[in-house]
Amino acid sequence: MHYLVVSDIHGQEDGIQLIKNAIKRFKPEGIISAGDQCPYPGEDLFSSLISVRGNCDRFYEYGSIPFPPLKRELTIFGRSIYVTHGDSIWVDDLMLEEGSVFISGHTHVPSIRKEAGIYLLNPGSASRPRSSDGPTAALLSEEGFTIFSLIDFTIVSTLNFSE
């Protein structure tokens, strides 16, 4: 069981298609988006996202779907998960407990690491990557994170919660 984590789709059809391909391949329990879905990526994808608002999302309408919040606090696999875009709220602004997960986007650069007992994930960008890894996304499982290429599904990096 796992969740697909995406960010910075920016409404681009090629990125949306890559995400749909990942959904078909991995059949995730849910899809978490760290913002910048804009412009509206279509109700079939957007309505299934557990999303937050990115800095670009405020310029677009989302039809009948409620505008996403700036942040979300979730419990997945018994872990506290905090999701924000990363442009206005950062991990240092929060009082997270050791073992918590902080998911953000905004930089379009994939990364996973552990700092001061907090697991940090940025899945990169599905549409406008700013790293040599190309379009990326991540899987969140009970064991940890895996960042992968949305082009060929090769693994970019992993981090286990036991580390």
Secondary structure, DSSP 8 states (H G I E B T S, - for coil): -EEEEE---TT-HHHHHHHHHHHHHH--SEEEE-S---S---HHHHTTEEE---TTGGGS--TTS----SEEEEEETTEEEEEE-SSS--GGGS---TT-EEE--SS---EEEEETTEEEEE---SSS--STT-SEEEEEESSEEEEEETTT--EEEEEETT-
